[in-house]
Every structure is written in C-alpha cells, then in structure tokens.
Amino acid sequence: MKKEKNKPEKAEEVNETAEEVTETAEEKLQKALDEKNEQFLRLCAEYDNFRKRSQKEKQDIYSSSQAEVIKELLPVLDNFDRAANNKDGNFEDYKKGIDLIFNQFGEILKKLGVESYGERGDAFDPNIHNAVMTVEDAELGENEIASVFSKGYKLGDRVIREAVVQVANS
C-alpha cells in the first residue's frame, strides 16, 4: 500500500519539478530576449550617432572647402578693387592691370585643379560640348569646333560647365 501512496506524491513532485524547469526555462528565454533587445537598441543608437556624426563631418568639409576656395579668390577681388579705384590711371596701365588679374585668376584655377577646354579645331564631343549653332566651313573637318562662345571647365574628369560652341560641317 505504501507504493500506491507514494505514486501520487511522486507525480506531484514531478509536476512541481516540471513547472520549476518550465519557469526557469521561460526566465532564461526572457532574459536572453531582454539582452538581445538591449543590444539591438544600443546598435540603433550607435548607428543614429554615426549617421549624425557623418552628416556633420560632411557639412564641415563642405564649409571648409568653400572657405579655402574663397580665400584663394580674394586676392583677385582685391586687385579688381584697386583697378576700379584707380580712376587717374591711363588706358595702357588699366589694360595691363586687367591682363595681370586675368592671368592671376587663371593661375588660381590651375592651382585648384580646374582646366579649361573647348578650342577652335577641337573635335566636337556632345558629352562635354553644347552645340548651339552649325556652320559650313571648308577649312575645318566634319564635327570640328568652329567657334567657342563660352569655354568649358573640368575638375579632373568632372565637367563643371560645358563649352558652348559652334560646330562645323555636321
């Protein structure tokens, strides 16, 4: 008879042990879920901080670049100011000053890596030239530039402004 009494007690013990194991497993799973959730939230916060920091750095680089270019151009502005205020100078001196300013400006562009293109006789390339007129010219070949209305400018391989040209024999 003792065996029959022990069976229900053992069954209850097994059920209690199973409940404890289940609760322990649930607690462990909840703890692991909470840890992963915390990691995810930290990762989101780190990414948001990285994005904001990168955006600020990009803006700072842009502003710094603008300031450097303006700093390079200020001497040209100073020379134009001197030329405009020299009302007593003769025409030859004025012309010489303008030529010097033009050369100074060209040197600054060269220093910054900007190069001009689009000369009479160059081959027409629709990727870098903007043809606004055509003309028949026996001296020039087919699709050669006859006249340049505005020079084009490039910075490395990037076109800053297309050359505005007249194309011959197209």
Secondary structure, DSSP 8 states (H G I E B T S, - for coil): -HHHHHHHHHHHHHHHHHHHHHHHHHHHHHHHHHHHHHHHHHHHHHHHHHHHHHHHHHHHHHHHHHHHHHHHHHHHHHHHHHHHH-TTS-HHHHHHHHHHHHHHHHHHHHHTTEEEE--TTSB--TTTEEEEEEE--TTS-TTEEEEEEE-EEEETTEEEE-EEEEEE--
